[in-house]
């Protein structure tokens, strides 16, 4: 259980023996400088940004996924020159004299990378900010062994943007690009161009993702049939299914040159066509998506 304990700068330095007698350089936005901004607010990504003057930017982000997730990054103007142990502490604001501080976690910031905090600790940082406290990172200055650094997140003007961030998280799609980037859909009837109900639902998920992500570079559609008809009839049906899906993806606003469709008829079966179950598996469409790396 986390416990709030009273300590000043001297006690903190004693706690971190490797930083004994070190001078601390503090970076924090003054109350009149403190801003929080929703840099991204879509069903694919929520991003809450807080500039820290002369140091960098604090960023909370959550992305569309099957699981609730939260990442925090401390983006530094000057990345870490060496891997350093870091103490994360929730400090009370100056206008609350006498309030206890809380040790939250021990971390590492890695050489040539921005600082990262994930999972429960990142959620706890949001909670501390909501209560008006300042989550603060303390570590040794990698290029000056006689100095420690503290980097604090200001809770001034945080609440309204946190509410917007929370609403955004609640509206994220419950699936990621990886969940829909390769999808196999099926048809109930051998001569139908209408997908079955489960596949229609899945296709709608793909459509919702595409509507919000302008970085889909390519949609590949391959349609197949069973073997209960002649090759010509099978190919004609497969082509009709491919054209129907092309029109569907065009209706979502995708440029024609980003959509490639191909009907394969009854070629390339994945199951034995001599059984009803095998034929049902072969009546399929395979959809593959490609994208740029904005959302990863």
N, C-alpha and C positions, 0 to 999 in steps of 0.2 A: 504494500500500500504506500502511495506517495505521501510524504509528510512535508508540510511547510516548516521551514526552519529559518530563524533570524540569522542573518550574517551580512557583514559589510564587505567592502573590497578586500580588507586585510584577511578576513576569515576565508574568503574565496581563494586568495593566493596561498594560504596555508593548506587549504584542501587540495590544491594542485601543487604538490611539492616541487615538480619540475619547473614550475613557473615562479618559484619563491623570489621575492624581492624585485619582481618584474614590474615595469611601468605599463599601465594599460591604456591603449588607444581606443576610444569609444566612438562607434558610428551609430547614429540613430537620427531619425527625422525629428526636428523640433515640432512642437504642436502646430505651429503655423505652416510648417512644410509638409505635414503628414497627409498623404493622399492614398486612397485605395481605388482601383479601377477594375471593372470587369472587361478584360481584354478579349475574352471569348465567351459567348453566351449562345450556344447552339445545342441541339440534341446529340451532337457528337463530342463536344468538349466544353468544359467550363474552366475559365482561367481567371484568377484573381491576382492582381499585381500591385506591389507596394515598392516604390523607389526608396532607396536608402542613400541619402546624399553622400557623394564622394566615395561610395563603396560599391554599389551595384543595385540589384533588384531582387526582392523576395517574390516568389511565385508559387501560389497554390493552384493545383490543376487536378481535374478529374475527367475521365473519358468514358465514352459509351462502352459498356462491357456487361457480361453476365453477372459480374460481382461488383459491389460497391467498392470504389477505390479512391485514394487520395495520395497525391505526391506533392512534396514541397521541395523547391530548389532555391538555393541562395546563389544567384548568378552574380559573379564577381567581376569587377572591371579588370582585376588582375588575378587570374586563377592561381590556386595554391602551387607553390614551387616545390613543396614536399608534403608527404602524408603526415597529418597531425591529429592527435587526439583532441576531441572537442567536448566541452561540457555545455549542455543545454539547460538553461535555468529560466524559470518564469519570475521576472522581477516586477515588483509593484511600481506604479507610476510615482513620480515625484510628489504629486499632490495627495498621496496617501501615506504620509509619514508614519512609521511604526508598523506598517503591514508586513507580514512575513513573506519571504521569497520561497520558491519551491524548486528543488532540483528535479528536472524532468527526465534526463537521459544522458548517457555517455555515448558519444559517436566518434566517427572518424571522417575527416575531409581528406579526399585523396588527391595526390599530386596531379596537376594539370586538369582537374575536374572541378565543376561547381559543387558546392555543398548540397547534399541530398538527405532528405528525411522522408520516410514513407510509413504507411500503415497507421497503427494506433497512435504513435507519437505525433504524426502530422495532424491527426484529428484532435489530439490534446492541445497542440499549439493553437488551433482555431478556438478551442474552448477557453483557453487562457486569454486570448485576445478579446473574446466575447465578454469576459469578466473584467476587462479593462486593464489587464496586465501586459507586460512586455516580454514575450519569449526572446531570450538572449543567448547568443552563442559566444563562448569564451575559448580562445585557443592562442597558442604561441605564434607570434609573427615569424613566418618561416625565414624571412631575410634579415631579421633583427632579433637575435637570441635574447636580448635584454628587455624585450617588450612583449606584452600580451595584447591581444585584440579582443574587443567585445563588439558584437554586431547585434543590434536590437530591432525588433519589429514594433512599431508604434501602434497602439490601439486607438489613437485619435481618429475619428471619422471612419471607424471600421464597421460599425454595426449595420448601417444601411446597405453597404456593399456585401456584407456577409449574408444578409437576408436574401439579396439577389443571387448570390452564389449558391445558397442552399436551395432556392427555387430551381436554379439551373440544374443542379445535381439531381433533384427529384424528377426532372424532365429528360434526363439522358436516355437514349435508346438502350434497352436491356440486352444488347448484343454488340460485338465489335466487328471490325472489318474482317478479321480472321475467321469469325463465325460464319460469314456469308460469302467469303471470297471464292469458295468452291462449293457449288450446290448441285445436287441431283434431284430433279423433280419428275413426277410421274403423271400418267393419264389413266383414268379408270377404264375408258372405252378404247377399243383397238382402232376405231376410225375417227376419234374425236380430236379436235384441236384445242379443247378446253382442258386445262389441268384439273386434277382432282382437288378436293377442298383443302386438304393438308398442304398440297403444293401451291395452291393459290395464296394461302396464308404466308407461306415462306417467300413467295415471289413479292408479296406486299412488303415484307421486311426488307428485301433487297431494294425495292423501289424507294422506301422511306430513307434508307441510308444514302442512296444515290442523290435524292432530292437535296440533301443537306451537305453533301460532299462534292464540291466542284472539281476535285482532284482525281476523279475516276478517269483514267486514261484509256481504258479499253474494256469492252464487254464482249466476251466470246460465247457464242451460243451454238451448241451442237445437238441436233435432234435425231432420235432413233425410233424405230417401230419394232413390233414383233414380226413373226414370219408367217402369219396366217393369210397373207395376200401375195399377189405376184410382185415381182421386183419393181415393175413400173408403177403400180398402184402404191406400193410401199414408199417409193422414192417421192412420188407426188404428194402423199400425205406428210412425209417428213419435211418436204420443202414448204408446205403450207404452214406447218407448225413453226418452222424457222421464221417465215415472213411475219406471222402473227406476233411472235416475240420481238422481232425487229421493230415493228410498229409500236409495240408496247414501250420499249426502251426509248424510242424516239419521242413518244408522248411525254416522257419525263424530262425532256430538254437536252438529251445527249446528242451531240453532233453525229451525223451519219458515219463520218470517218472513224468514229470511236466504237462502232458496233460492227462486229463480224459474225455472220450466221452461216451455218452449213448444215444441210440435211444429209444424213447418211443412210436413210432408209433402214433396211433390216441388216445392213452390214454391221460388223463389230458387236455382236451380241455379248452380253456379260453373264447370261444364264442360259440354261437349256430350254429351247423353244418348244420342246415336246410337252411341257407341262404348263397349266394356267399360271402358276406362280412364276415360272421362268419367263413366260411371255409378258407378264405384268412388269417384271424387272427390266425387260428390254424396251418397253414403251416408256422412254425416258427422254429428258433433256438435261444436258450438262451446261451449267452457266459458270464461267470463270471471270473474275474481275481483276483488273490491274489498276494501279494508282501511283501517284507520286508519293513521297515519303513525309508529307506534312503531318498526317495522323499515324503515329506509330507507338 
